[in-house]
């Protein structure tokens, strides 16, 4: 899970840990490599929905980039003219820079942080549900982060239909917003995205799949 968010300190969640702290600890212990292996199948399917590899030049950003492995995957496409990653865990960003010194990685908290220029592709894996208002973030992505015609592809493993994920908030002691597939789809549409599609990817025995949301800015 690659995540960051602006805060977890509302009055109703004072006992919850900051998710960024959890994942900084995981990065320090090398667990980010296991996260990469665990999410690889889902992400590769998601990138196909985004049309990668592409036939025309494009720019991209990975939201919740962790150690930067998705950025490096996207950068391997010859048509990718620039890709950057942002994460709220400083330890994750340190690992990304150490692994890929020539890459473009930023430490920042959403929704305050935003890229200097809009991009053609926005990818996110295991980030949105850590926000208290993921629908508002989708709206910001649509309005401010993407160029006209830009594509968003976002994956979440914690959602209502994945009953195995319901215990995660208490197990990690972090906030997670639990939405159904239909609620996620509605949030995408209300944010302004068109051609919205919902897919289950990374399916395997004992796993109902990552919910992959795909949409386009008109």
Steps between C-alpha positions, in 0.01 A plus 500: 500500500651827385334794672501850634239740620466836661404390852342234717437713806128578494324487835341170412831335414744622761622148573576421137858504379613702203515264204818670384669395826395139447643487152820679592551220753430242233746665262768499771445126542511430126132411481456733202660232283232254607234759425643538152486126439151473642357781287692438178237282331221748566704803395613346172136433411408855602772648278357307207163669563690829483627407155861433594711453298373795297556616145507874583720694746349557844577614854401313815491511878472223758309608811623312804809386315671323789851397396433612143461162333192598296674818382791292376262260327323786322832666413600186310234586239689691223198730454512622862664842484484560876374317806509612861393347829374649825457340841437616854754262651845663506664162540331369187618803302853457633499142373362610163774761456768258615387240248438745217711816550402641162129455565249765605364433850327731746405480864163667549159480663173516316293698427745788561774367274447506125719455193645806328336402173204279409570153362349259248487198730439473873561165665428414862512169683381459859473867588150642470325318782738638761345842445196610697347640181634310198220634280629855551849386403368345180343836416835674555675244281247566225499878522866577572729204436398369158519647152195486277472142379710380792446159655474402865545140610475439872502172689373416849505171686289629789140525387163375621483191282843383618390371839852388590605865501244610757736418789788707366416836667511344846792273420714795388327752727457745212196662344360343184192615311298195400300548180319255273583453133190704412598780740848520349349511151261777603789698651692475173204619297413782741864613485447559128661195343343344192529151352526370856573128531533278806707181482619228735868427431773287654253222567634190668381230736380654824504858365198670343727738313618859502223739406642698205324822408564653160371832370579780257489878524305639207 
